[in-house]
C-alpha cells in the first residue's frame, strides 16, 4: 500500500511537470507568433502593400487554396488590407494566448498557424528564410502539444 501511494504521487508529480512544460512551450510559441506578426505588420505596407516592392495582389493567384487571403472579398477589403487585418488578428490572439491560459487551445494555435501560413505563402522573397519555415514547423508541434479545449473552473 505504501508503494502504491508513492507510485501514485510520482505519477501526479510527473503529470504536473508535463502540464507545466506544455504550458511553457505554448506560452513561448505565443510569444514567437506575437513577434512574427508584429514584425510583419510593420513591414507589410512597404513590402507587400499596393505600392510596395512586391504587391501581394500579384502573388495571390499562385497561392495555395488554403490561403485565407482568397476570402478578402467577403470582408469587402483589398488583399493588402485583409493581409494587414490577418496580422492584427494574429497579434491579438497570440497576445491573448500569452496572457490567458484559456487561449492556449488547439483551435487558437491552428488559427495562428493558418494565418501565418497564409502570409508566408504570398511572401515570396522576403519570407523564404529558414526562420519562417521553422516557425511553421514549430507551429505544427504547438498544435499537436496544445489541448483540445481548456476547461475553465467555475467558482
N, C-alpha and C positions, 0 to 999 in steps of 0.2 A: 504494500500500500504506500509506503513511503517513497519507493522508487517510482511508482506510478504518478504520485503527486509531483515529484521533481521533474519527471518527464513532461507532464502537462504544463508545468510552469516554464520549462525550457521552450516548449512549443509556442506558448503565448509570447514569451520574450522574443523569440525569433520572428514571429509574425509581426510583432510591434516594430521590430527593426526593419523588416521588409517594407512595411507600410510607410515608415519614416523615409526610407531610401527612395521609395516610389514617389513620395511627395516632393522630395528634394529634386529628383530627376525632372518631374513635371514642372516644378517651380523654375528650375534652370532653363528648361525648354521655353517656358513662357517668357522669361527674360530675353532669351536669344531671339524669339519671334518679335518681341517688342522692339528690340534694337534694329532688327532687319526691316520691319515695316516702317518704323520711324525714319530710318535712313533712306529707304526707297521713296517715302512720301516727300521728303525734302528734295530729292534729286529728280523726281519724276517729271516735273514740268520742263526742265532743261533737256532731259534725255529723251523722254517719250511723249511729251505734250504735242499739241497740234503744230507748234512751231519749234519743236525740239530737234535734236540731232537725228534720232530715228523715230519718227512719229508712230505711235502704237497702232493707229488705224491701218498702216501699211503692213503690219506684221500679223494682224489678227486672221487674215484669210488662210494662212498656212498653219494656224494654231490647232491644237487638239480640240475635239468637240467637248471634252471635259472642262474646257476653259470657261470660267464664269463670265468673262468679258463678252461672250457671244450674246448674253442676255441684257446688254446695255439698253436696248430699245424698250424693254419692259419698264424701265425706270425713267424713260424719256431723257436720258443723258447721253452725251457723246461718249465714245470709247475711252478717251483720256479722262473725262470727268468720272466715269464709272470706275476706272482703274484707281483713281485717287480715292474714291469712296471705299473701294476694297481695302486700300492701305489704311484708311481711318478706322474701318471696322476691325481690321487685323490688330491695329494698335489698341483699340478699346477692349477687344476680347482677350488679347494677351495680357493687358494690364489687369483686367478683372480676374483672370486665372492666376496671376501672381498674388493678388491681394486677397482673394476669397477662395477658400478651399473648395467651395461648392462648384466653382467654374472649372475645376481640373478634371473634367469628364471626357470621355471618348468623343462625344459629339462636338465639343469645343475644339479638340485637337484635330479632328477630321476637318472642321471648318477652317482652322488656321492653315492646315496643310494645303487644302484645296485653294484657298485664297493665295497663298504664296506660290503654289504651282501655276496658277493662272497668270500671275505676274511674271514668273520665271519663263514660262513658255513663249511669251512675246518679247522677252528681254533681250534676245539676240546677243550681240557682242558684249554688252555691259552686264549681263547676268550669266555668263558662261564660265564663271570662275568656280574653283573647287569648293569654296565655302558655300556657294548657293546649292550645289548638288549635295554637299554634306548636310546642309540644313534640311533638305527634302528627305534624305535618308534617315537622319535623326528624328525627323517628324514622324516617319513611319514607326520608328521604335517607340516614340511617345504615344502614338495611337494604340499600339499593342500594350504598352505598360499602363495606360490610363484605365480607370474603372468605367464600366458601362454607365452607371449613374451614381451620383453622390447622394447618399441618404442624409437628409437634414434632420437633426434631432429637434423634435418639437418639445417645448417646455411647458 
